């Protein structure tokens, strides 16, 4: 991490007095079998304090006004404005497998780097695509959805190749990745899938026949999907969580899905959470948490779930040590995100905290980061964490060769708008359209990406 004197002067480059920070979401990618939420924050460029703005997806009639926004449609452009200041955020445009990284350029072409067997090299059909509208990732493969409604994939087999019958479709509206499976949602609200059959790549007939699917989410050994009726269905390896209990199957008010390695969890419209799967790995909700009716966010790591309440408190269950008092006592938690074996929380005062199943380096927050009170966004990979400060500086900690050591690129981690991650890497997207990666060099964490210079951007248009 750079020291205070090295941080100044900072090239903040405000977009007309309005700053927006935070990574836009994706379907699949980091973890590939656990769930996270994606929080964006708006700041006044002069004071670097939270600013109430209006958030609206392009083409949507509904909008929201707040200083923060949870991004649930990351594949769409997002307009943000306050008074005369107006910017448009590009759709999510960087994602990682566990072994490679990929970016969607402003031209809508893609660029990949990292390990060849993890998707780091583009096949010719993908290299020729210049109409990419969504990027998804599994453990060692990528998939893209094109504007014409078809999908392409590359990387490790079997998920790295789209079967011929699916490749011919031109009605795909969403693609979700898990460990070794991709699931595509069609305009008809049907699902198709490919990859390892036992992990969800083969749809049971009763699920393949459904025509009311709204979204799908993958765990390591299976998938769950939310229907327009408010019901949930799941399929995959039945010895590992894909057996839906009857009481949950009867629910018609489910609004959120989450997956860990061996369990699934759902939140109902009344704020109640339920789970199934391996009982000690998140499949059984403790009675005191099951009694709550104020859950507003639900995330997971590989073996546990964490839920944020409307009062700013946090609860968790599964294979985790007891929550530290410094986290359990808070009522100002604004975001929580999972790593491989732990959770990181961002509080309203701009501080960060973490706890994990030991050994995990994410709990060893350096003193200079622990004392910060200007952190506005967080992200994590398998065993490292990155925090984005309101002044545009990104700092990290955790396993040194997995993204926790920024010493080689710290001088470049200014003017940052968003940080994305792979399994052992992080990628920072700067306001000046420079891309900086660090972590495991073999998997793409090899410094500034000169091949992407001025070809990819966080915002589509400047403020006017």
C-alpha positions as CSV (number, residue, x, y, z in Angstrom):
1,X,0.0,0.0,0.0
2,X,1.4,3.5,-0.8
3,X,2.0,5.7,2.1
4,X,0.2,9.0,2.6
5,X,2.8,11.2,1.0
6,X,2.9,8.9,-2.1
7,X,-0.8,9.2,-2.6
8,X,-0.8,12.9,-3.3
9,X,-1.6,14.5,-5.6
10,X,-4.3,12.1,-6.8
11,X,-5.7,12.2,-10.3
12,X,-9.3,12.1,-9.4
13,X,-10.8,13.2,-12.8
14,X,-14.4,13.8,-11.6
15,X,-17.1,13.2,-14.2
16,X,-18.8,16.6,-14.0
17,X,-18.7,16.7,-10.2
18,X,-20.2,13.2,-9.8
19,X,-18.1,10.1,-8.9
20,X,-19.5,6.6,-9.1
21,X,-17.4,3.7,-7.8
22,X,-17.8,0.0,-7.4
23,X,-17.6,-3.1,-9.5
24,X,-20.7,-4.0,-11.5
25,X,-21.9,-7.5,-11.1
26,X,-21.7,-10.7,-13.1
27,X,-23.3,-14.1,-13.3
28,X,-20.6,-16.7,-12.4
29,X,-17.0,-15.7,-12.2
30,X,-15.2,-15.5,-8.9
31,X,-15.9,-18.4,-6.7
32,X,-18.2,-19.9,-9.4
33,X,-20.2,-21.6,-6.7
34,X,-21.1,-18.9,-4.2
35,X,-23.2,-15.8,-4.4
36,X,-22.4,-12.1,-3.8
37,X,-24.2,-8.8,-4.2
38,X,-22.7,-5.8,-6.0
39,X,-22.8,-2.4,-4.5
40,X,-22.2,0.9,-6.3
41,X,-21.8,4.2,-4.5
42,X,-22.1,7.8,-5.7
43,X,-19.9,10.6,-4.3
44,X,-19.6,14.3,-4.5
45,X,-16.4,14.8,-6.5
46,X,-15.4,17.9,-4.4
47,X,-16.0,16.5,-0.9
48,X,-15.8,12.8,-1.6
49,X,-18.8,12.3,0.6
50,X,-21.9,10.1,-0.4
51,X,-24.2,11.9,-2.7
52,X,-27.9,11.2,-3.3
53,X,-28.4,10.5,-7.0
54,X,-30.9,8.9,-9.2
55,X,-30.1,5.4,-10.6
56,X,-32.0,4.0,-13.7
57,X,-31.3,1.2,-16.1
58,X,-31.4,2.3,-19.7
59,X,-34.9,1.7,-21.1
60,X,-36.4,1.1,-17.6
61,X,-39.3,3.3,-16.4
62,X,-38.4,2.8,-12.7
63,X,-35.6,4.6,-10.9
64,X,-34.2,4.8,-7.4
65,X,-32.7,7.7,-5.5
66,X,-30.0,7.1,-2.9
67,X,-26.2,7.3,-2.5
68,X,-25.8,3.5,-2.9
69,X,-27.3,1.1,-5.4
70,X,-27.3,-2.7,-5.5
71,X,-26.7,-3.7,-9.1
72,X,-29.1,-6.5,-10.1
73,X,-29.0,-6.0,-13.9
74,X,-25.3,-5.6,-14.5
75,X,-25.6,-6.6,-18.2
76,X,-27.5,-3.3,-18.9
77,X,-26.3,0.3,-19.1
78,X,-27.0,2.2,-15.9
79,X,-27.7,6.0,-15.9
80,X,-26.7,8.0,-12.8
81,X,-27.5,11.6,-12.4
82,X,-27.7,14.5,-9.9
83,X,-28.8,17.9,-11.1
84,X,-26.9,18.6,-14.3
85,X,-24.3,15.9,-13.6
86,X,-25.1,12.8,-15.6
87,X,-23.1,9.7,-16.5
88,X,-23.8,6.3,-17.9
89,X,-22.1,3.2,-16.6
90,X,-21.1,0.5,-19.1
91,X,-22.4,-3.0,-18.4
92,X,-20.1,-5.3,-16.4
93,X,-17.0,-5.7,-18.5
94,X,-14.3,-7.6,-16.6
95,X,-14.6,-11.1,-15.2
96,X,-12.3,-13.9,-14.1
97,X,-12.2,-17.7,-14.1
98,X,-10.0,-19.2,-11.4
99,X,-7.1,-19.2,-14.0
100,X,-7.7,-16.4,-16.4
101,X,-9.3,-13.0,-16.9
102,X,-11.4,-11.5,-19.7
103,X,-12.6,-8.0,-20.6
104,X,-15.4,-6.7,-22.9
105,X,-14.0,-3.7,-24.8
106,X,-16.0,-0.6,-25.6
107,X,-16.1,-2.0,-29.2
108,X,-18.0,-5.0,-27.8
109,X,-15.2,-7.3,-28.7
110,X,-13.4,-9.4,-26.0
111,X,-9.9,-9.8,-24.8
112,X,-8.6,-12.6,-22.5
113,X,-5.3,-13.3,-20.8
114,X,-4.0,-15.7,-18.3
115,X,-3.6,-19.5,-18.3
116,X,-4.5,-21.1,-21.7
117,X,-6.4,-23.9,-20.1
118,X,-8.5,-21.5,-18.0
119,X,-9.8,-19.4,-20.9
120,X,-6.8,-17.1,-21.3
121,X,-6.6,-17.6,-25.1
122,X,-9.5,-16.7,-27.5
123,X,-10.6,-19.1,-30.2
124,X,-11.1,-17.6,-33.6
125,X,-15.0,-17.4,-33.5
126,X,-14.8,-15.5,-30.2
127,X,-12.1,-13.2,-31.5
128,X,-14.3,-12.3,-34.4
129,X,-17.3,-11.4,-32.3
130,X,-17.9,-7.6,-32.0
131,X,-21.4,-7.6,-30.5
132,X,-20.9,-9.0,-27.0
133,X,-23.5,-7.9,-24.5
134,X,-22.8,-10.2,-21.6
135,X,-19.8,-12.1,-20.2
136,X,-20.0,-15.0,-17.8
137,X,-17.5,-17.4,-16.3
138,X,-17.1,-20.8,-14.7
139,X,-14.2,-22.3,-13.0
140,X,-12.0,-22.7,-16.1
141,X,-14.2,-21.5,-19.0
142,X,-15.9,-18.3,-20.3
143,X,-19.1,-17.8,-22.1
144,X,-20.4,-14.7,-24.0
145,X,-23.9,-13.7,-25.0
146,X,-24.1,-11.8,-28.3
147,X,-26.5,-9.1,-29.4
148,X,-28.0,-11.5,-31.9
149,X,-29.0,-13.9,-29.1
150,X,-26.5,-16.7,-29.5
151,X,-23.8,-17.8,-27.1
152,X,-20.1,-18.9,-27.5
153,X,-17.8,-20.5,-25.0
154,X,-14.2,-21.4,-24.6
155,X,-11.8,-22.9,-22.0
156,X,-11.7,-26.3,-20.3
157,X,-14.1,-28.9,-21.5
158,X,-16.9,-29.8,-21.1
159,X,-18.3,-26.3,-20.4
160,X,-15.8,-24.7,-22.7
161,X,-17.7,-25.7,-25.9
162,X,-21.4,-24.9,-26.5
163,X,-23.3,-28.0,-27.8
164,X,-24.4,-27.7,-31.4
165,X,-28.1,-27.6,-30.6
166,X,-27.6,-24.7,-28.1
167,X,-25.1,-22.9,-30.4
168,X,-27.8,-22.6,-33.0
169,X,-30.2,-20.8,-30.7
170,X,-30.6,-17.0,-31.2
171,X,-33.0,-16.3,-28.3
172,X,-30.7,-16.4,-25.3
173,X,-31.3,-13.5,-22.9
174,X,-29.0,-14.5,-20.0
175,X,-26.1,-16.8,-19.2
176,X,-25.0,-18.0,-15.8
177,X,-21.9,-19.9,-14.9
178,X,-21.0,-22.3,-12.1
179,X,-18.0,-24.5,-11.6
180,X,-18.2,-26.7,-14.7
181,X,-21.6,-25.7,-16.1
182,X,-23.3,-22.9,-18.0
183,X,-27.0,-22.3,-18.0
184,X,-28.7,-20.1,-20.6
185,X,-32.2,-18.5,-20.2
186,X,-34.2,-18.1,-23.4
187,X,-36.8,-15.6,-24.4
188,X,-39.4,-18.3,-23.9
189,X,-38.3,-18.4,-20.2
190,X,-37.0,-21.9,-20.8
191,X,-33.5,-23.1,-19.7
192,X,-30.8,-24.9,-21.6
193,X,-27.5,-26.1,-20.1
194,X,-24.2,-27.6,-20.9
195,X,-21.2,-28.9,-19.0
196,X,-20.8,-31.7,-16.5
197,X,-24.1,-33.5,-16.4
198,X,-23.9,-34.5,-12.8
199,X,-23.2,-30.9,-11.7
200,X,-26.2,-29.4,-13.5
201,X,-25.2,-29.6,-17.1
202,X,-28.1,-32.0,-17.8
203,X,-31.6,-30.6,-17.1
204,X,-34.2,-32.9,-15.7
205,X,-37.2,-33.1,-18.1
206,X,-39.6,-31.4,-15.5
207,X,-37.3,-28.4,-15.4
208,X,-36.5,-28.3,-19.1
209,X,-40.2,-28.1,-19.7
210,X,-40.7,-25.0,-17.5
211,X,-41.6,-21.7,-19.3
212,X,-41.5,-19.3,-16.4
213,X,-37.9,-19.1,-15.3
214,X,-36.7,-15.7,-14.1
215,X,-33.1,-16.4,-13.1
216,X,-30.7,-19.2,-12.4
217,X,-27.9,-19.4,-9.9
218,X,-25.3,-22.2,-9.7
219,X,-23.5,-23.8,-6.8
220,X,-20.6,-26.2,-7.2
221,X,-22.7,-29.3,-7.5
222,X,-26.0,-27.9,-8.9
223,X,-28.3,-25.1,-9.8
224,X,-31.3,-23.4,-8.4
225,X,-33.8,-21.3,-10.5
226,X,-36.4,-18.8,-9.5
227,X,-39.8,-19.0,-11.3
228,X,-42.2,-16.1,-12.0
229,X,-44.6,-17.9,-9.5
230,X,-42.2,-17.2,-6.7
231,X,-41.3,-20.9,-6.5
232,X,-37.7,-22.3,-6.6
233,X,-36.5,-25.4,-8.4
234,X,-33.1,-27.1,-8.3
235,X,-31.2,-29.8,-10.0
236,X,-27.7,-31.4,-10.0
237,X,-25.8,-33.8,-7.9
238,X,-28.4,-35.0,-5.4
239,X,-25.8,-36.1,-2.8
240,X,-24.7,-32.5,-2.5
241,X,-27.6,-30.2,-1.8
242,X,-29.8,-30.5,-5.0
243,X,-32.7,-32.2,-3.2
244,X,-35.3,-29.5,-2.6
245,X,-37.3,-30.0,0.7
246,X,-41.0,-30.1,0.3
247,X,-41.7,-27.1,2.5
248,X,-39.4,-24.9,0.5
249,X,-40.8,-26.3,-2.8
250,X,-44.2,-25.0,-1.8
251,X,-43.1,-21.4,-1.2
252,X,-44.4,-18.8,-3.7
253,X,-42.8,-15.7,-2.4
254,X,-39.1,-16.2,-3.0
255,X,-37.2,-13.2,-4.2
256,X,-33.5,-14.1,-3.7
257,X,-31.3,-17.1,-4.3
258,X,-27.8,-17.9,-2.9
259,X,-25.5,-20.9,-3.3
260,X,-22.5,-22.2,-1.4
261,X,-20.5,-25.3,-2.3
262,X,-22.9,-27.7,-0.6
263,X,-26.0,-25.7,0.1
264,X,-28.6,-23.3,-1.2
265,X,-30.5,-20.5,0.6
266,X,-33.5,-18.3,-0.4
267,X,-35.1,-15.2,1.0
268,X,-38.8,-14.7,0.9
269,X,-40.7,-11.4,0.2
270,X,-41.3,-11.1,4.0
271,X,-37.5,-11.1,4.7
272,X,-37.3,-14.6,6.0
273,X,-34.4,-16.9,5.0
274,X,-34.5,-20.7,4.5
275,X,-31.8,-23.1,3.4
276,X,-31.2,-26.7,2.4
277,X,-28.3,-29.0,1.6
278,X,-25.4,-30.1,3.8
279,X,-26.6,-29.1,7.3
280,X,-23.2,-28.1,8.7
281,X,-22.2,-26.3,5.6
282,X,-25.1,-23.8,5.5
283,X,-28.0,-26.1,4.8
284,X,-29.7,-25.6,8.1
285,X,-30.6,-22.1,9.3
286,X,-30.4,-21.6,13.1
287,X,-33.8,-21.0,14.7
288,X,-33.0,-17.5,15.8
289,X,-32.0,-16.5,12.3
290,X,-35.0,-18.4,10.8
291,X,-37.3,-16.3,13.0
292,X,-36.0,-13.0,11.4
293,X,-38.2,-11.1,9.0
294,X,-35.9,-8.3,7.9
295,X,-33.2,-9.9,5.7
296,X,-32.3,-7.5,2.8
297,X,-29.2,-9.2,1.4
298,X,-27.9,-12.7,1.2
299,X,-24.4,-13.8,0.2
300,X,-22.2,-16.9,0.6
301,X,-18.7,-18.3,0.7
302,X,-17.8,-21.9,0.0
303,X,-19.3,-23.3,3.2
304,X,-21.5,-20.6,4.9
305,X,-24.0,-17.9,4.4
306,X,-24.2,-14.3,5.7
307,X,-27.3,-12.2,5.7
308,X,-27.6,-8.4,6.2
309,X,-30.6,-7.1,8.1
310,X,-32.5,-3.9,7.4
311,X,-31.2,-2.5,10.7
312,X,-27.6,-2.8,9.5
313,X,-26.7,-5.9,11.6
314,X,-25.3,-9.1,10.2
315,X,-26.1,-12.8,10.8
316,X,-24.3,-15.8,9.5
317,X,-24.5,-19.6,9.7
318,X,-22.7,-22.7,8.3
319,X,-19.1,-23.7,8.7
320,X,-17.7,-20.6,10.3
321,X,-16.3,-19.6,13.7
322,X,-18.4,-17.3,15.8
323,X,-18.8,-13.8,14.4
324,X,-16.3,-11.5,16.1
325,X,-17.8,-8.9,18.5
326,X,-16.4,-6.1,16.4
327,X,-18.7,-7.2,13.6
328,X,-21.6,-8.7,15.6
329,X,-22.1,-5.4,17.5
330,X,-22.4,-3.3,14.4
331,X,-25.6,-1.8,13.2
332,X,-24.1,0.1,10.3
333,X,-23.0,-2.6,7.9
334,X,-23.7,-1.5,4.3
335,X,-22.1,-4.4,2.4
336,X,-20.8,-8.0,3.0
337,X,-18.9,-10.1,0.5
338,X,-17.6,-13.7,0.7
339,X,-14.1,-15.0,0.1
340,X,-13.3,-18.7,-0.2
341,X,-13.6,-19.3,3.5
342,X,-14.6,-16.0,5.1
343,X,-16.6,-12.8,4.9
344,X,-15.6,-9.1,4.6
345,X,-17.9,-6.3,5.8
346,X,-17.9,-2.7,4.9
347,X,-19.4,-0.4,7.5
348,X,-21.1,3.0,7.2
349,X,-18.1,4.8,8.8
350,X,-15.9,3.6,5.9
351,X,-14.1,0.9,7.9
352,X,-13.6,-2.8,7.0
353,X,-13.7,-5.9,9.1
354,X,-13.3,-9.6,8.3
355,X,-13.5,-13.1,9.8
356,X,-12.9,-16.5,8.4
357,X,-12.4,-20.2,9.0
358,X,-8.7,-20.3,9.8
359,X,-6.2,-20.4,8.4
360,X,-7.1,-17.5,6.1
361,X,-5.1,-14.4,5.4
362,X,-8.1,-12.1,5.0
363,X,-8.5,-11.8,8.7
364,X,-5.0,-10.2,9.0
365,X,-6.0,-6.6,8.0
366,X,-2.9,-4.4,8.1
367,X,-3.1,-1.7,10.7
368,X,-2.8,1.1,8.1
369,X,-5.9,-0.3,6.3
370,X,-7.8,-1.1,9.5
371,X,-7.6,2.5,10.5
372,X,-9.0,3.9,7.3
373,X,-12.4,5.5,7.4
374,X,-12.9,6.4,3.7
375,X,-13.4,2.9,2.1
376,X,-16.4,2.9,-0.3
377,X,-16.2,-0.5,-2.0
378,X,-14.9,-3.9,-1.3
379,X,-14.2,-7.1,-3.3
380,X,-12.6,-10.4,-2.6
381,X,-11.1,-13.4,-4.4
382,X,-10.4,-16.8,-2.9
383,X,-8.0,-15.6,-0.1
384,X,-7.4,-11.8,-0.6
385,X,-9.4,-8.6,-0.3
386,X,-9.3,-5.3,-2.1
387,X,-10.8,-2.1,-0.8
388,X,-11.4,1.0,-2.8
389,X,-11.1,4.4,-1.1
390,X,-13.1,7.5,-1.9
391,X,-10.0,9.1,-3.2
392,X,-9.7,6.5,-5.9
393,X,-6.8,4.5,-4.3
394,X,-7.2,0.7,-4.1
395,X,-5.5,-1.2,-1.3
396,X,-5.4,-4.9,-0.6
397,X,-4.5,-7.6,1.9
398,X,-4.5,-11.3,2.2
399,X,-2.5,-14.1,0.6
400,X,0.5,-12.3,-1.0
401,X,0.7,-14.3,-4.2
402,X,-3.1,-14.3,-4.6
403,X,-3.7,-10.6,-4.8
404,X,-2.9,-9.5,-1.2
405,X,0.4,-7.8,-2.2
406,X,0.1,-4.7,-4.3
407,X,3.7,-3.5,-4.0
408,X,4.4,-4.0,-7.7
409,X,1.5,-2.0,-8.9
410,X,0.6,0.3,-6.0
411,X,1.8,3.4,-7.9
412,X,-0.9,2.6,-10.6
413,X,-3.8,1.9,-8.2
414,X,-5.0,5.5,-8.2
415,X,-8.0,7.0,-10.0
416,X,-9.6,3.6,-9.8
417,X,-13.4,3.2,-10.3
418,X,-13.9,-0.5,-9.9
419,X,-11.9,-3.6,-9.0
420,X,-12.8,-7.1,-10.3
421,X,-11.3,-10.5,-9.4
422,X,-10.3,-13.9,-10.5
423,X,-9.4,-16.8,-8.3
424,X,-6.0,-15.5,-7.3
425,X,-6.0,-12.1,-9.1
426,X,-7.5,-8.6,-9.0
427,X,-8.1,-6.2,-11.9
428,X,-8.5,-2.4,-11.4
429,X,-10.3,-0.3,-14.0
430,X,-9.3,3.3,-13.8
431,X,-11.2,6.4,-14.9
432,X,-8.5,7.1,-17.5
433,X,-9.2,3.8,-19.2
434,X,-6.1,2.0,-18.0
435,X,-6.4,-1.6,-16.6
436,X,-4.1,-2.9,-13.9
437,X,-3.9,-6.5,-12.8
438,X,-2.0,-8.1,-9.9
439,X,-1.8,-11.4,-8.0
440,X,-0.8,-14.7,-9.6
441,X,1.0,-13.7,-12.8
442,X,0.4,-17.0,-14.5
443,X,-3.4,-16.5,-14.1
444,X,-3.4,-12.9,-15.5
445,X,-2.1,-10.8,-12.5
446,X,0.8,-9.5,-14.4
447,X,0.6,-5.7,-14.2
448,X,-0.8,-3.0,-16.4
449,X,-2.6,-4.4,-19.5
450,X,-1.2,-2.4,-22.3
451,X,-3.3,-4.3,-24.8
452,X,-6.4,-2.8,-23.2
453,X,-5.1,0.8,-22.9
454,X,-7.9,3.2,-23.9
455,X,-10.1,0.4,-25.2
456,X,-12.3,-0.2,-22.1
457,X,-14.1,2.2,-19.8
458,X,-16.1,2.3,-16.7
459,X,-18.5,5.1,-18.0
460,X,-20.0,5.2,-21.4
461,X,-20.3,9.0,-21.6
462,X,-18.9,11.8,-19.6
463,X,-21.1,14.1,-17.5
464,X,-22.8,16.9,-19.4
